[in-house]
Structure formats: structure tokens, C-alpha cells
């Protein structure tokens, strides 16, 4: 099976018919298998549950395979009567209601294996167009499990409230921020990432989402396991988990009503995974995980705005209020109400520019502060004429 060639999903389903043992796994065991192969951490190093030998599959091909197998597992454990392929396509159509052009041309027409292959390729292969490898692994692929959680929710009624995804993402960001702040000794890159998360929270629907409110959105066992593991991954950014971080993780486990053994297992697993595979994970081969994230995301945003500057400028000209707010943001802090206006109007503009639809995907809100930072510098001088000095 070659996930880089047409027909791979049909072949994968056929392979599963030969070895469907993983479909009999309990939900916790299957989740743990996703974590062991690296899918939960965004660094896929094996096929989940070793459904078949990974052979020479690349990490991107493993990611596509594990995402598809996760959907297949969820579908097989539901009462959904819609065939698997059509069901996943319908799911992506349901969460695409923000009407971005990211999946433009992929969601209409007959539901087929080829159509789903293109959707998954587009979903996983974001880095091929606009993101660097390291950024892709650290943010986008680590958030792919949100797609799986959302699909599980969708399968209950074959419909989904987009608020579910927004609340889940906002909760993960809020709890991750608390994790980063629990570090006893922070370096400049830890502070950079904390500031980036703090800035990003202003642009969430749940701008004031607290730790306790975030916990209320984490309900199912898989959601709890995932938040705990993402938190463990965040603490491991400096290649160790100190006493304060461990205490925070223990508190998080108690607040999520998880057994303390699950917390210790999660800490042990993240240590084992990154220690064992440090030479095989591009993210960890860089000088610093957070430095890699911050630098690569800055470069990516700079490139996107540069390439789309003319069209972006034309769109901004039609939104005089946004122009004023963006220029003012360079000389003063915007109020909460102004920040919300900037978010809404920027997202409306991004919907009309295909290359900028990336900011509407899971994790994209984290980059909005960088967008605002670069826009005044990269647009024509006429933009600066609107600057309001105070």
C-alpha cells in the first residue's frame, strides 16, 4: 500500500479485512496505540497497532494511514449506517461550514475513495504548500486527533455543532498555557511561546476561557487522555519534566477525574517516546523545540502575507475600520472589543483568499498575532498613511 498514490484507501480497507484485530481493541487500548506510534504527539513513526508492517512508509504517509485507521476504528464502533468513506466525507463537509476554500472542489459530487484520499492528503500535507516540516509536526499534526474526536462526536447523530470543535480547541490552548506557566525555570523561548498563546487567546471565541471553564469542555475519556498527553508534551519542550510541572500534571489528572496511575503513565510515555526517538524526529533534532516553532511560524506567516499582499491590501481597503485598528495595534494595545473586531474581520477576509485559509484551520488562531505584526510592514506604503500616532 502506498498512501502517496491513488487507490490507497481501498487497499488499506482490504488490508484491514486481513488483520482486523485492532478493531476489537477497547477504546483506551486503541488510544494508547495511537500514542505509542506517535500520532497523538504529531510525529508518526509506525502504523497504529501494527495493523500491517510500516516498511518504507514516510512519516507523512504514516500520518495519513493512522488518521484513516482512526476514522475506520471510530466508524466500526458506531451505529452509523452510512458507508465508511461517505461518512468521513460528510463529516468534513459538516465542519467546513465556515466556508473556507481550503477543501474547495473536494467536498461536492459523488462520495468516493479518491475523493477521501484528496481530502486527507490536503489535511495532512499542509506543509507541502505553506508550512515548514517542524511547524507542521509541532502544531498541525499534533492537532489532527481533534479531527478524530470531532468525527466520533459526529457519528453519534451524523451531525455536529461546530461549537464543539471551537470549545475543544480553546480548552486545549487554555490548559496548555497553564502548563507552560507552571515551568519553574523558563528560558526566552518559553516566554515567547507563552506570549504567543496569550495573544492568541484574545482571538478565540472564548477569549476569557479559564482553566476551570476549559475543564468543563473536556468530557469523554479520549478527550481527557488527549489533553493530558498534549500537556505532557508541552512540559517536555525543554527535555525534562520538573517537580512543579509534575505537580501541575497530577492536579490536571485529578481535575479530569483520571486515576493517578494514568498521569504517571502519561509522563513516563512521553519521556520514553522522545528519549527513544530523539534521533528520528525532526522537531527534536533542532536546537530548541519552542525556538523552532516560533522561528518557522514567523517565516511561514511572512511568506504567506508577502505572496498575497496585493490581494490582501485590496481587501483591507474595503474595510476602513480594520485598517485603522491594525495601524493602531502597532502603537498601542487594542481593547478586548477591538481585538474581537480585528479577529472577525480578518477571518472574513481570509475566507476569500485561498492561500490564507490556513489560519481558519485547527491551530491557525495561534498565528493571528504574527499576522497583525507583519501586515503593516509588508503592505504598500499607502497602508502606513493610515497610521494614527498617539
N, C-alpha and C positions, 0 to 999 in steps of 0.2 A: 504494500500500500504506500502510495506517495501523495501526501497531502498538498504537494505543490502542483499536482496535475489534476486535470478534470476526471471526475468519476471516483474520487477517493472516499466520499461519504458512503456511496453504495457498497464499495469494497469493505469499508470499515464495518458497516452493519452486517455484512456477510461473515467477516472475521469474528464478530461478536457472537454470531449464531454457533460458531465452533467452540468458543470459550466464553460462555455467559455466566461464569461463576461469580463475577463481580456484581452481577445484577441481584445476587442473593445476599450480598453484604447488608448488614444493618446500616442505618444512616450514619451513625457515629464512625463505624469502621470504614465506610466509603469516604467520609470526610477526611479521616486520618490518612487514608491512602492518597488523597489529593494533596495533602500537606507533605507527605513523605516524598512524593515525586516532584515537589516544588511548585505546583500550580498555585497554591494559596499564597506563596511568597513571591509569585511573579517570575520565577526562574525555573522553567520546566527542564528537568534532567532525565526523566524517564516517563514511560506510559503508565498512567494510573492503574494500580492493582496489577500491573504487568499483564494486562489483557492479552498483549502479544509482544514479542521482542522489539525493542526500540531500534535495533540495528543501526543504520546510519542516518536516522532522522535528525534534522537540525532542531535547535531549541524552538524556533518559530513553528516548525511542523509539529513538534511535540505539544506546543501550546494549543494549536488548532485541534489536534487529536484529543487532548484532555478536555477542552471545552466541549467538544461534540459528545464525548463519552459522558460528561457530567450531565448534559442535557438528556442523553439517552437514558441514563440511570434515573433521573428525575421523572421522565415520561413513563418509564416502566413501572414506577412506584406510585402512579396516579390513576385516577379513574377516567382520564381523558380518552374519549373515543376517536378524536381526530388523529390521523396517522402522524407519526413522529416528525417527519420532515415538514409537513404542512403546519403542524403545531408550533414548531420553533419559528418558522417564518411569520406566522400570525402573531406570535409574541413580539418579535422585533417590530412588526408593523404597529402593534399596540403601544409600545413605548416610544415610538417615533412621532408621537402626536405634536411635539414641539416644532415639527415640520422643518427640520434642518434638511439640507441637501446632502447629508453625509451618506445616506443609503439611497439617494436619488437614482431611480431606474432599476433598483434591485427588489423592490417590495411589491410591484404590480405583477399582473399576469398569472400564469399557471404556476402552482407551487411545485417545485422540482428539486431534486438533489443538486443540480447545477446551480440553481438559484441560492440555495442554502450555502453551498460552497463559496459563492461570491460574497455573501453576507459575512460569513465567518472570516474569510480572507480579509475583507475590509475592516472587520472589527479587530482582528489581531495584528494585521500588517500596517498599522497606523504609522509605524516608524519608517516604512519604506517611502512615505510621502513627505512627512513633516517632522518626525521626531527622531532623535538620536537613539541608539540602542540603549544606553544607560538610562535615559529618561523613561523610555518605554518599559524597561524591566521594573524600574522603581515605582512608577505611578500607575501607568495604564494596565499592564498585565497583572499587577497585584490587585487591581480593582475588578478584574474580569469575573471573579467569583460573585460580585454583585449581580452580574447578568444571570448567574445560575440561581441565586436566591430569589431574584425577581421572577425568573421563569417558574420556580417552584410555587411562588405565590400566584402567578398567572394560571397555573394548571388547576388550581382549586375551583375556579369559576370560569376559566378561559377568558378572563378579563383582568385588568389590573388598574389600580389607581396610581397614577404617576407620583402622587404624594408619597407613596410607599418608598419608591426609589430615592426621592429627594430627601426624605427623612432619614433613611438608612445611610446615605452618603454624608449628610450633615452630622449624623451621630458619630460616624467613624472619624470624621475630621475633628470634632469636638473632643472625643476621647483621646485621639492621637496627640492632640495639642496638650492635654493634661499629662500624657505620658512624657512628652518631650520636656515639659516644665518640671517634671519630677526628678530630672537628672541632677545629681549633686554637683558635678563639675561640668560646666558647659563650655565648649570652645566657640570660636566665632561662627562656625558653620552651623552649630546647633542653634545659636541665636538667630542666624539668618533664616533658618527653616522655620523657627518659631514665629518670627515676624511675618514670614510669608503666609503661614497658616492663619495667623491673627488677621492679616489683611484680607485673606480670602474669606474668612468668616463674615465679613461685612457684606459680602456679595451673595451669601446664601439666603434662601427664603427665611431660614431660621437664624437670623443674624445674631440673636442673643441666646442661642442654644447653649444651655449649661450642661455640665456633666450629668446632673440628676435627670434633666429632661432628655438628654441623649439616651440614657439607660432605658427610659420608658419605650423607646422605639426598637429596642433590641429584645425580641421576644422568643423566637424559635431557638432550639438547641444549636442549629447550624449557624445562626446569626451570632449567638454568644461565642461559639468556638472561634468564629472568624474574627470578631472584634478583639478577642483575647490574643489570637495569633498575630494579627496586624500590630497590636500594641507591643507584643514581644519583639516583633521585627523592628519596630521603631526604636525600642530601647537598645537594640543590638547594633545600632548605627556606628557606635564607637568600639565595636567588637568586644563588648563586655556588658554585663548587667550588674550594676552596683546595688548596694543594700537598699537605698531609697527607692530605686526603680523596682526592685523585687517586692518591697513593701507595697508600692502602688499597685503592682500586678496582683498581689494577693488580695488587696482591697477590691480591685476590679472584679476578681473572681467571686468574692463574697457578694458584692453588689449584683452580680449577674446570677447569683444563686447556683454557682458551679462548685462542685466538690474541690477541695484544696488540692487533691491529687491531680486534677485536670490542669490546674495552674502550674504545678511543678512539672508536669509532663510537657506542657506547652513551652516553658522556659528551657527545659532540657532538650526538647526537639529543635528549637531554633538555634541553640548553641551547637548542637550536633550537626545540623544541616549546613550552617555557614562555615563551621570549622572543617568539616569533611570535604566540602565542595568549594572552598575558597579559591582554588586554582582554576575552577571550571565556570565561575560566574563572573561575567564581565563587570558587573557592578562592584564586586569586591576587589577586583584587580586594580581599580583606580585608587588614588591617594586617599580619598575620603568619600564615603557614601553621600553625605549631605553636600559636600563641595561639588561632586559630580552632578547631583540633582540640580543644584542651584545654577551652576555654570551652563549645563546643557539646556535647561529650560529657558534661560535667558537668551541663548543663541537661537533656539528654535523660535521664540516669540519675535525676536529681532528679524529673523529671516521671513517669517510669515507676514509681518506688517510691511516690511520693505517690498516684498513681491506684490502686495495688494494695496500699496499706498495710494495709488491714483484712484482706484475704485472706492477705497475706504474714505478718502478725502471727499469725494463726490457725495457719498452717503452722509458724511458728517455735516457737510454744508447745508443739507436739508434739515438738520436737527440743531438749530441755533442754541437751544438750551444746553444740549450735550456739549457743544463746542465751548461754551462759557464755563461749564463745570469742569471739563477736562483741563482747560488752561488754568483755572483757579486751583485745581488739585496740585499743580506744580509749585504753588507758593503758600498754600495753607491746607489744613486738614478739612475734608468735607464733613458735613453733618451726616447723621445716620439717614435722614430723609434724602439728602443729596446723593449719598452713596447708593441708595436703592434706585434712584432715578438713573444714575450712571449705569448700574447693572442692567436694568430693564431695557434701556435704550441701546446699549452696546449689544446685548444679546439679540435684539430685534435686527440690528444691522448685520450681525454675524450670520443670521439665518439666510440672508440674501447673498452672502459671499461664500461659495462652496469651500474654498480653502480655509476659511476661518470657522467652519462648523466644528472643528476640533474642540473649541472652547465650550461647546454645548454638551460634550460627552462626559461620562464619569471622570472626575478629577480635573476637568477643564477649568472649573471655577478657581482652582488654586493658582492659575496663571493670570487671572484678570489684573491683579496689581501690577504685574510686569507689563501687561498690555498698556495700561494707563501711563506707566513710566516711559515707555518707548514712543507712544503715539506723537506727543509734541515734538520729539526730536527728529522723527522720520518723515513727517508730512511736510508739504511745501511751506515756504516762509509765510504765505498768506494766513496759515493757521496761527502763527505766532502773533500776527497783528491783532488777534482777538484776545491776547493775553491781558488779564486785568491785574495790574500791580496794586498791592495794598501797602 
